[in-house]
Amino acid sequence: MPRFCFLVFLALLSSTTSCQRWTEQAITSASEARFPAAIQDLRDFVAIPNDGHYPGQILANVNWAGPRLGSLDFNTQVLTVNEVPFVLATKEYHPDRPWVLFYLQIDGQPVDASQWDQPSPFEVALKRMDAHGQWQTIPWPAGDKVPEPDDRFFGRSTSDSKGPALSLINALEILRDRGKKPAFNVKLILDFQEEMSSPQLPELVRQYRQELAADRLVVMDGTRHVSNMPTLTFGARGIATTTLRVFGPRQPMHSGQYGNFVPNPVFRLSKLLAGMKDDDGRVLIPGWYDGIELSEEEKKRMNAVPENADSIAARIGIARPERVGETYQEALAYPTLNVRGLKAAYVGGAVRTIIPEEAIAMIDIRLVPESDGQRLLDALREYVEAQGYYLVKEEPTEAERRTHDKIAALYGKVSYAAYRTPLDAPIGDWLGRALTRAFGTPPVKMRTTGGSQPISPFIQALGLPAVSVRIPNPDNNIHAANENLRVGNYLEGIRTCLGVLTESL
């Protein structure tokens, strides 16, 4: 056989046996065959409570996930940082190929079972929307039959993020059962305190840098674009939080006897807050948007996301959005300033005629890579002081009360920074090819998500390009009662992961 023909023959042989040859039809068929078992996995895993504040609940989830990954012939180890465990699972499929690290969140938000429309948040309920737009519990299908795509799995962490984690695990099991290998080497890191901002994650990276070393990072967390199309997100905001307390009288005062005499701290706090933004929602604190310049090319790329501001506003129930950016995607490019909670005196049936002793605003700031969190906290402090306030660390002393008319306390912290991978980075091209092959159409590529993920230690310490692969439906009640995962999204999650695992870097 001529050498040229022989080389062509080898190339064809290689292409037909490579994982990369998995077609959309093959991926869909394999995922559907696996789906009944994947549904049972979801029911079993969600049944384990997973509040990261409780060591016993963390351990129960470690004991489920570790052996499950071990059954896939992964080298599984528990990495402990300040008595908090992480699970690292590693498998080298090809000695000469790159490594991909997958980040999996396993813990969930605390629950108030009384707010859920089912007996237990940890017993997955299958529900279908009735003619009146209400979710009604329906029986589980018998045998290997599966629910309808628009039915929902209701339960804590179905979407955030045991469902996405199980999508990857089931995709790995599909490959194993069919005698196939991923197109690269695989590491999985399981985090059991993400909802607490992963306080031990920076130290984990410092202690286990070599064990976590990889070429790319895929984050299995976050919801899809509002269109519910397959989605890749190239960044996440960071977050800083602060508390602003404005002090009034030493104790609550009778509003009749002391009205018009004792200043009410609620009015003073309200004036402070109102001065922070203009009517279009733009922050007026000097320097808030320093360093942020969007080129026309950047705007073009981010606005390629298929969405309409008017339809988003209508769905949310507002007449007009704020004008921080020209579009929703552009708005995500700027740091926020949000009042997440207010407290002063009493309301409802407990209301009483008093002038309260203090008024409190809980504030969060979503960060972008161009904005340093500590700089913004300092700018907020300077703004409050410029309004004539004397700042104390906690409670004012008697001497301070007699000396200063306006007294406040302001204290906060930066939880973690933002990260962003360029839209044209190789990791985005790779994942884009994978999802296009799995679904027959390119995914939505979002420059950043509005929420925050504690992934920046990986980016900063390991120097990894990172992209988030989104699986859950956008209307999933994330963090709230009645969290849910659309049946079709869970199936598509397995398809997504099969596409990624079989796409060569």
Solvent accessible surface area in square Angstrom, and as a share of the most:
residue,aa,sasa,rsa
1,M,161,0.72
2,P,91,0.58
3,R,184,0.67
4,F,154,0.64
5,C,62,0.37
6,F,91,0.38
7,L,83,0.42
8,V,62,0.36
9,F,105,0.44
10,L,74,0.37
11,A,61,0.47
12,L,111,0.55
13,L,90,0.45
14,S,66,0.43
15,S,38,0.25
16,T,91,0.53
17,T,88,0.51
18,S,43,0.27
19,C,14,0.08
20,Q,79,0.35
21,R,144,0.53
22,W,24,0.08
23,T,75,0.43
24,E,69,0.31
25,Q,150,0.67
26,A,41,0.32
27,I,0,0.00
28,T,32,0.19
29,S,62,0.40
30,A,1,0.01
31,S,0,0.00
32,E,92,0.41
33,A,74,0.57
34,R,46,0.17
35,F,5,0.02
36,P,34,0.21
37,A,44,0.34
38,A,0,0.00
39,I,12,0.06
40,Q,85,0.38
41,D,15,0.08
42,L,0,0.00
43,R,82,0.30
44,D,64,0.33
45,F,1,0.00
46,V,1,0.00
47,A,53,0.41
48,I,30,0.15
49,P,50,0.31
50,N,5,0.03
51,D,18,0.09
52,G,2,0.02
53,H,105,0.47
54,Y,121,0.46
55,P,107,0.67
56,G,54,0.52
57,Q,51,0.23
58,I,9,0.05
59,L,99,0.49
60,A,41,0.32
61,N,1,0.00
62,V,9,0.05
63,N,90,0.46
64,W,54,0.19
65,A,1,0.00
66,G,10,0.10
67,P,88,0.56
68,R,41,0.15
69,L,0,0.00
70,G,32,0.30
71,S,61,0.39
72,L,4,0.02
73,D,101,0.52
74,F,11,0.04
75,N,97,0.50
76,T,45,0.26
77,Q,68,0.30
78,V,79,0.45
79,L,6,0.03
80,T,67,0.39
81,V,0,0.00
82,N,104,0.53
83,E,160,0.72
84,V,20,0.11
85,P,22,0.14
86,F,2,0.01
87,V,0,0.00
88,L,1,0.01
89,A,0,0.00
90,T,25,0.15
91,K,49,0.21
92,E,101,0.45
93,Y,29,0.11
94,H,27,0.12
95,P,118,0.74
96,D,128,0.66
97,R,106,0.39
98,P,53,0.33
99,W,55,0.19
100,V,0,0.00
101,L,0,0.00
102,F,2,0.01
103,Y,1,0.00
104,L,0,0.00
105,Q,1,0.00
106,I,1,0.01
107,D,2,0.01
108,G,1,0.01
109,Q,45,0.20
110,P,70,0.44
111,V,52,0.30
112,D,80,0.41
113,A,53,0.41
114,S,90,0.58
115,Q,112,0.50
116,W,15,0.05
117,D,104,0.54
118,Q,20,0.09
119,P,128,0.81
120,S,34,0.22
121,P,4,0.03
122,F,37,0.15
123,E,113,0.51
124,V,7,0.04
125,A,11,0.09
126,L,1,0.01
127,K,5,0.02
128,R,106,0.39
129,M,99,0.44
130,D,49,0.25
131,A,107,0.83
132,H,157,0.70
133,G,38,0.36
134,Q,106,0.47
135,W,72,0.25
136,Q,88,0.39
137,T,90,0.53
138,I,36,0.18
139,P,120,0.75
140,W,68,0.24
141,P,45,0.28
142,A,80,0.62
143,G,74,0.72
144,D,115,0.59
145,K,152,0.65
146,V,63,0.36
147,P,10,0.06
148,E,99,0.45
149,P,73,0.46
150,D,96,0.50
151,D,3,0.01
152,R,26,0.09
153,F,0,0.00
154,F,6,0.02
155,G,0,0.00
156,R,6,0.02
157,S,0,0.00
158,T,0,0.00
159,S,2,0.01
160,D,9,0.05
161,S,0,0.00
162,K,1,0.01
163,G,0,0.00
164,P,1,0.01
165,A,1,0.00
166,L,0,0.00
167,S,0,0.00
168,L,1,0.00
169,I,2,0.01
170,N,0,0.00
171,A,0,0.00
172,L,5,0.02
173,E,7,0.03
174,I,6,0.03
175,L,1,0.01
176,R,100,0.36
177,D,88,0.46
178,R,125,0.45
179,G,68,0.65
180,K,81,0.34
181,K,107,0.45
182,P,2,0.01
183,A,7,0.05
184,F,0,0.00
185,N,0,0.00
186,V,0,0.00
187,K,17,0.07
188,L,0,0.00
189,I,0,0.00
190,L,1,0.00
191,D,1,0.00
192,F,3,0.01
193,Q,15,0.07
194,E,16,0.07
195,E,35,0.16
196,M,57,0.26
197,S,43,0.27
198,S,3,0.02
199,P,70,0.44
200,Q,34,0.15
201,L,1,0.00
202,P,48,0.30
203,E,49,0.22
204,L,0,0.00
205,V,1,0.01
206,R,163,0.59
207,Q,91,0.41
208,Y,46,0.17
209,R,131,0.48
210,Q,143,0.64
211,E,64,0.29
212,L,0,0.00
213,A,40,0.31
214,A,23,0.18
215,D,73,0.38
216,R,39,0.14
217,L,0,0.00
218,V,0,0.00
219,V,0,0.00
220,M,3,0.01
221,D,9,0.05
222,G,14,0.13
223,T,32,0.18
224,R,10,0.04
225,H,5,0.02
226,V,58,0.33
227,S,49,0.32
228,N,39,0.20
229,M,66,0.30
230,P,15,0.10
231,T,0,0.00
232,L,0,0.00
233,T,0,0.00
234,F,0,0.00
235,G,1,0.01
236,A,1,0.01
237,R,18,0.07
238,G,0,0.00
239,I,24,0.12
240,A,0,0.00
241,T,20,0.12
242,T,4,0.02
243,T,17,0.10
244,L,0,0.00
245,R,34,0.12
246,V,0,0.00
247,F,12,0.05
248,G,20,0.19
249,P,20,0.12
250,R,144,0.52
251,Q,87,0.39
252,P,60,0.38
253,M,35,0.15
254,H,93,0.41
255,S,45,0.29
256,G,58,0.56
257,Q,139,0.62
258,Y,78,0.30
259,G,31,0.30
260,N,172,0.88
261,F,163,0.68
262,V,27,0.15
263,P,67,0.42
264,N,37,0.19
265,P,1,0.00
266,V,53,0.30
267,F,152,0.63
268,R,51,0.19
269,L,8,0.04
270,S,55,0.36
271,K,162,0.69
272,L,5,0.03
273,L,33,0.16
274,A,75,0.58
275,G,31,0.30
276,M,5,0.02
277,K,63,0.27
278,D,54,0.28
279,D,141,0.73
280,D,51,0.26
281,G,5,0.04
282,R,87,0.32
283,V,12,0.07
284,L,96,0.48
285,I,4,0.02
286,P,109,0.68
287,G,27,0.26
288,W,3,0.01
289,Y,34,0.13
290,D,84,0.44
291,G,63,0.60
292,I,19,0.10
293,E,157,0.70
294,L,30,0.15
295,S,57,0.36
296,E,134,0.60
297,E,94,0.42
298,E,60,0.27
299,K,44,0.19
300,K,148,0.63
301,R,97,0.36
302,M,1,0.00
303,N,57,0.29
304,A,80,0.62
305,V,8,0.05
306,P,69,0.43
307,E,50,0.23
308,N,82,0.42
309,A,43,0.34
310,D,106,0.55
311,S,62,0.40
312,I,16,0.08
313,A,7,0.06
314,A,79,0.61
315,R,152,0.56
316,I,106,0.54
317,G,65,0.62
318,I,81,0.41
319,A,113,0.88
320,R,122,0.45
321,P,44,0.28
322,E,101,0.45
323,R,108,0.39
324,V,24,0.14
325,G,14,0.13
326,E,142,0.64
327,T,50,0.29
328,Y,88,0.33
329,Q,7,0.03
330,E,6,0.03
331,A,30,0.23
332,L,9,0.04
333,A,2,0.02
334,Y,35,0.13
335,P,2,0.02
336,T,37,0.21
337,L,12,0.06
338,N,66,0.34
339,V,59,0.34
340,R,126,0.46
341,G,27,0.26
342,L,121,0.60
343,K,137,0.58
344,A,33,0.25
345,A,41,0.31
346,Y,101,0.38
347,V,125,0.72
348,G,59,0.57
349,G,92,0.89
350,A,50,0.39
351,V,99,0.57
352,R,125,0.46
353,T,98,0.57
354,I,39,0.20
355,I,8,0.04
356,P,6,0.04
357,E,65,0.29
358,E,35,0.16
359,A,1,0.01
360,I,29,0.15
361,A,0,0.00
362,M,73,0.33
363,I,0,0.00
364,D,13,0.07
365,I,0,0.00
366,R,67,0.25
367,L,2,0.01
368,V,3,0.02
369,P,64,0.40
370,E,67,0.30
371,S,7,0.05
372,D,82,0.42
373,G,5,0.05
374,Q,95,0.42
375,R,80,0.29
376,L,0,0.00
377,L,17,0.09
378,D,59,0.31
379,A,12,0.09
380,L,1,0.00
381,R,91,0.33
382,E,111,0.50
383,Y,25,0.09
384,V,0,0.00
385,E,83,0.37
386,A,81,0.63
387,Q,73,0.33
388,G,52,0.50
389,Y,16,0.06
390,Y,77,0.29
391,L,29,0.14
392,V,18,0.10
393,K,184,0.78
394,E,123,0.55
395,E,105,0.47
396,P,14,0.09
397,T,75,0.44
398,E,80,0.36
399,A,56,0.43
400,E,38,0.17
401,R,58,0.21
402,R,186,0.68
403,T,99,0.57
404,H,59,0.26
405,D,104,0.54
406,K,66,0.28
407,I,10,0.05
408,A,0,0.00
409,A,0,0.00
410,L,10,0.05
411,Y,100,0.38
412,G,47,0.45
413,K,131,0.55
414,V,55,0.32
415,S,39,0.25
416,Y,27,0.10
417,A,39,0.30
418,A,13,0.10
419,Y,8,0.03
420,R,61,0.22
421,T,9,0.05
422,P,84,0.53
423,L,29,0.15
424,D,88,0.46
425,A,11,0.09
426,P,90,0.56
427,I,1,0.01
428,G,0,0.00
429,D,70,0.36
430,W,1,0.00
431,L,0,0.00
432,G,8,0.08
433,R,110,0.40
434,A,0,0.00
435,L,1,0.01
436,T,48,0.28
437,R,48,0.17
438,A,0,0.00
439,F,27,0.11
440,G,54,0.52
441,T,59,0.34
442,P,90,0.56
443,P,14,0.09
444,V,6,0.04
445,K,65,0.28
446,M,17,0.07
447,R,20,0.07
448,T,7,0.04
449,T,20,0.12
450,G,22,0.21
451,G,32,0.31
452,S,22,0.14
453,Q,11,0.05
454,P,2,0.01
455,I,0,0.00
456,S,4,0.02
457,P,17,0.11
458,F,0,0.00
459,I,41,0.21
460,Q,126,0.56
461,A,33,0.25
462,L,24,0.12
463,G,59,0.57
464,L,9,0.05
465,P,49,0.31
466,A,0,0.00
467,V,0,0.00
468,S,0,0.00
469,V,2,0.01
470,R,12,0.04
471,I,1,0.00
472,P,1,0.01
473,N,1,0.01
474,P,45,0.28
475,D,81,0.42
476,N,1,0.00
477,N,70,0.36
478,I,71,0.36
479,H,91,0.41
480,A,51,0.39
481,A,30,0.23
482,N,25,0.13
483,E,1,0.01
484,N,3,0.02
485,L,0,0.00
486,R,43,0.16
487,V,3,0.02
488,G,6,0.06
489,N,0,0.00
490,Y,0,0.00
491,L,33,0.17
492,E,39,0.17
493,G,0,0.00
494,I,0,0.00
495,R,32,0.12
496,T,1,0.01
497,C,2,0.01
498,L,0,0.00
499,G,0,0.00
500,V,4,0.02
501,L,0,0.00
502,T,0,0.00
503,E,4,0.02
504,S,36,0.23
505,L,62,0.31
